[in-house]
Amino acid sequence: MKMIPEGQYVKHYRYGMGVVTESDTRQTSIDFDLHGLKRFVTTLMVVELSDLTPPPRVRAKHGAKVYARLASKKTGGKSASDEAKSRHLERNK
C-alpha cells in the first residue's frame, strides 16, 4: 500500500472507520472512531479507501486540572490521594 493523503477516511477490517492523520512510506497513523489512534507499517497495512465524509471529531473541553478539581469537590476538598491515605490509616488503626 502506498502513502494515503492526510484526512482520508478509511475502513480497516478490525478497527472500523478512521481518518488518516499522517502517512509516509514507512508509517501511517489512523485515528479510528471507536478505537483511537493506531499506527501501522504502511507497506503491510490493509485498508479500504472510503468516499464517505468522516463524522466531526469531538474534543475534550476540560483539561486534567478541571477533572482534579471536580474530584476534590466530591471528597470534600481533599485530593483523591489524600482520601486514599486517610482510608489506609483508618484501616491500620
C-alpha positions as CSV (number, residue, x, y, z in Angstrom):
1,M,0.0,0.0,0.0
2,K,1.2,3.5,-0.8
3,M,1.0,6.7,1.2
4,I,-2.5,7.8,1.9
5,P,-3.4,11.5,1.9
6,E,-3.9,13.1,5.3
7,G,-7.7,13.5,6.1
8,Q,-8.7,10.4,4.0
9,Y,-11.5,8.4,5.6
10,V,-10.6,4.6,5.5
11,K,-12.1,1.3,6.7
12,H,-9.9,-1.3,8.5
13,Y,-11.2,-4.9,8.8
14,R,-10.5,-4.9,12.6
15,Y,-10.8,-1.3,13.8
16,G,-13.6,0.0,11.5
17,M,-13.7,3.5,10.2
18,G,-11.0,6.1,10.8
19,V,-9.2,9.2,9.5
20,V,-5.6,9.2,8.3
21,T,-3.7,11.7,10.5
22,E,-0.3,11.2,8.8
23,S,1.2,8.9,6.3
24,D,4.6,8.3,4.7
25,T,6.4,5.4,3.0
26,R,7.3,3.8,6.4
27,Q,4.4,4.5,8.8
28,T,0.7,5.5,8.7
29,S,-1.3,6.8,11.7
30,I,-5.1,6.5,11.7
31,D,-7.5,7.9,14.3
32,F,-10.3,5.4,14.5
33,D,-13.8,6.4,15.5
34,L,-14.1,3.7,18.2
35,H,-10.5,2.6,18.9
36,G,-8.5,5.8,18.9
37,L,-5.1,6.4,17.3
38,K,-3.3,3.4,15.8
39,R,0.0,3.3,13.9
40,F,0.7,0.8,11.0
41,V,3.6,-0.1,8.8
42,T,2.5,1.4,5.5
43,T,3.6,-1.5,3.3
44,L,1.8,-4.1,5.4
45,M,-1.4,-2.1,6.2
46,V,-4.7,-3.3,4.7
47,V,-7.4,-0.7,4.5
48,E,-10.2,0.3,2.1
49,L,-10.5,3.9,1.0
50,S,-13.9,5.4,1.7
51,D,-15.7,8.1,-0.1
52,L,-17.9,8.8,2.9
53,T,-17.4,12.0,4.9
54,P,-15.9,11.4,8.4
55,P,-18.0,12.5,11.4
56,P,-16.9,15.6,13.3
57,R,-14.3,14.9,15.9
58,V,-15.3,15.7,19.5
59,R,-12.5,17.1,21.6
60,A,-12.5,17.3,25.3
61,K,-13.3,20.8,26.6
62,H,-11.8,20.2,30.1
63,G,-8.2,19.6,31.0
64,A,-6.8,17.4,33.8
65,K,-6.9,20.3,36.2
66,V,-10.7,20.6,35.8
67,Y,-11.2,16.9,36.5
68,A,-8.9,17.0,39.5
69,R,-10.9,20.0,40.9
70,L,-14.1,18.1,40.3
71,A,-12.8,15.0,42.1
72,S,-11.7,17.1,45.1
73,K,-15.2,18.6,45.4
74,K,-16.6,15.1,45.7
75,T,-14.2,14.2,48.5
76,G,-14.9,17.4,50.5
77,G,-11.9,19.4,49.4
78,K,-9.4,16.5,49.7
79,S,-7.5,15.2,46.8
80,A,-8.0,11.6,45.8
81,S,-4.6,10.6,47.1
82,D,-5.2,12.3,50.4
83,E,-8.5,10.5,50.7
84,A,-6.8,7.1,50.0
85,K,-4.1,7.8,52.6
86,S,-6.7,8.6,55.3
87,R,-8.7,5.4,54.5
88,H,-5.4,3.4,54.7
89,L,-4.6,5.0,58.1
90,E,-8.1,4.3,59.4
91,R,-7.9,0.6,58.4
92,N,-4.5,0.2,60.1
93,K,-5.5,1.6,63.5
